[in-house]
Amino acid sequence: DPKIIQKPKYLVAVTGSEKILICEQYLGHNAMYWYRQSAKKPLEFMFSYSYQKLMDNQTASSRFQPQSSKKNHLDLQITALKPDDSATYFCASSQDSANTEVFFGKGTRLTVV
Amino acid sequence: GEQVEQRPPHLSVREGDSAVIICTYTDPNSYYFFWYKQEPGAGLQLLMKVFSSTEINEGQGFTVLLNKKDKQLSLNLTAAHPGDSAVYFCAVKDLTQVVGQLTFGRGTRLQVYA
């Protein structure tokens, strides 16, 4: 029974288009994150949100915009998609900023053609 | 910044044999260490969290060793079985990193055959 739900599971997009990756967690956590896993790099931290506020943006360009409408939601909007954006995007969460145990969703595999 | 090297990238063992995966990290300030398991089509499942003060950690069917002197973290699956087949990732966190930020190794794809 998955507690971190990511939608869609697979996504194909055209270069230059815009997509939104959905993430909802039902663990009662207050901190949520996005990670990216591509063929060329290890699993890579992108964003950190705590209590719906951005804590850190490590590596992502401005084309990547997290959106948190509710405490348990952290969607990822990606604009002007490029083929290099092709990757699996994982949503993750932890109880709060002091808790280091991070739980991951199943990921959204994005392919940009 | 922190870098984590994980080896081997692929590992194939017979059922009942042991399997060892090793990660080497660079930052001496690393304080928390993790092993995750990823089965096909699934997210990352946390296997074990290790504090820097604990060198030997026992789980169900596996042992995690932390060698701070050599900056190495290892996962030893004893008596592997086909259900252990998955990709295993180590991850490291130091106290200066922001909330939720872990540095991952590239993963080891383990196959256990009968």
Interface residues (C-beta under 8 A of the other chain):
Chain A: P2 I4 A31 M32 Y33 P42 L43 E44 F45 S48 S50 M55 D56 Q58 F90 A92 S93 S94 S97 T100 E101 V102 F103 F104 G105 K106 G107
Chain B: V4 Y32 F34 Y36 G41 A42 G43 L44 Q45 L46 K49 F89 A91 K93 V98 V99 G100 Q101 L102 T103 F104 G105 R106 G107
